[in-house]
Amino acid sequence: MSENEIRYLVSSTSVYDKNDFHNRHYDECYLIMKDIDISKLNLQNEEVAEVKYFSKDDLLKRINDNYNGLTEKTVSWHFLKKILDDFQNLKIF
């Protein structure tokens, strides 16, 4: 992937607490302007369970529909929704 195909958008820190599970992490969001064959990705099995493609509209619908088909890490999904909403308002994508 070349530098002109990836664009850094924003980063944040967050805390996810549920029952006895506590996760403090750092999120970075990048916009990739490239068609990617997800079957050819080399995943780090300890960190990534699977990769799925969602259109922006489908992803926003899933977030607004109680995270239908997404992970339980709601803080990350709220973070991404805010990014998408903010950049939509700025007409970036």
C-alpha positions as CSV (number, residue, x, y, z in Angstrom):
1,M,0.0,0.0,0.0
2,S,1.4,3.4,-0.9
3,E,1.2,6.5,1.3
4,N,-1.3,8.2,-1.1
5,E,-3.7,5.3,-0.5
6,I,-3.9,5.7,3.3
7,R,-4.9,8.8,5.3
8,Y,-4.6,9.2,9.0
9,L,-7.9,10.7,10.4
10,V,-7.8,10.8,14.2
11,S,-6.8,9.0,17.4
12,S,-8.2,8.7,21.0
13,T,-7.8,6.7,24.2
14,S,-10.7,4.9,25.7
15,V,-11.7,2.5,28.5
16,Y,-13.9,-0.6,28.1
17,D,-15.3,-2.1,31.3
18,K,-17.7,-5.0,31.4
19,N,-18.1,-7.3,34.3
20,D,-14.6,-8.5,35.2
21,F,-13.1,-7.4,31.8
22,H,-11.2,-4.1,31.8
23,N,-9.5,-2.8,28.7
24,R,-7.7,0.5,28.3
25,H,-6.7,1.1,24.8
26,Y,-5.6,3.6,22.1
27,D,-7.6,3.9,18.9
28,E,-6.4,5.2,15.6
29,C,-8.6,5.6,12.6
30,Y,-7.3,5.6,9.0
31,L,-9.1,6.0,5.7
32,I,-7.8,3.5,3.1
33,M,-8.5,4.5,-0.5
34,K,-8.0,1.2,-2.1
35,D,-9.9,-2.0,-3.0
36,I,-8.5,-4.8,-0.8
37,D,-9.1,-8.5,-1.2
38,I,-9.7,-9.4,2.5
39,S,-9.0,-13.1,1.7
40,K,-5.4,-12.1,1.1
41,L,-4.8,-10.3,4.4
42,N,-2.2,-11.7,6.7
43,L,-3.9,-11.4,10.1
44,Q,-2.2,-11.6,13.5
45,N,-4.3,-14.4,15.0
46,E,-3.7,-13.3,18.6
47,E,-5.3,-9.9,17.8
48,V,-7.7,-10.3,15.0
49,A,-10.5,-12.9,14.8
50,E,-11.9,-12.0,11.4
51,V,-12.2,-9.2,8.9
52,K,-15.5,-8.1,7.3
53,Y,-16.3,-5.4,4.8
54,F,-19.1,-3.0,5.5
55,S,-20.1,0.0,3.5
56,K,-20.2,3.3,5.5
57,D,-24.1,3.3,5.3
58,D,-24.3,-0.3,6.4
59,L,-21.9,0.2,9.3
60,L,-23.8,3.3,10.5
61,K,-27.1,1.3,10.3
62,R,-25.6,-1.5,12.4
63,I,-24.2,1.0,15.0
64,N,-27.6,2.7,15.3
65,D,-29.4,-0.8,15.4
66,N,-27.8,-1.7,18.7
67,Y,-24.5,-2.8,17.1
68,N,-26.2,-5.5,15.0
69,G,-23.5,-8.0,13.9
70,L,-20.6,-6.0,15.5
71,T,-18.5,-6.6,18.5
72,E,-19.6,-5.5,22.0
73,K,-16.9,-2.8,22.2
74,T,-19.4,0.0,22.0
75,V,-16.9,2.8,22.8
76,S,-15.0,2.0,19.6
77,W,-18.1,2.0,17.5
78,H,-19.2,5.3,19.0
79,F,-15.7,6.7,18.2
80,L,-16.0,5.5,14.6
81,K,-19.6,6.8,14.3
82,K,-18.4,10.3,15.5
83,I,-15.6,10.2,12.9
84,L,-17.9,9.3,10.1
85,D,-20.5,11.9,11.1
86,D,-17.9,14.6,11.5
87,F,-16.2,13.9,8.2
88,Q,-19.6,13.5,6.5
89,N,-20.5,17.0,7.7
90,L,-17.2,18.3,6.3
91,K,-18.0,16.5,3.0
92,I,-14.7,14.6,3.1
93,F,-16.3,11.3,2.1
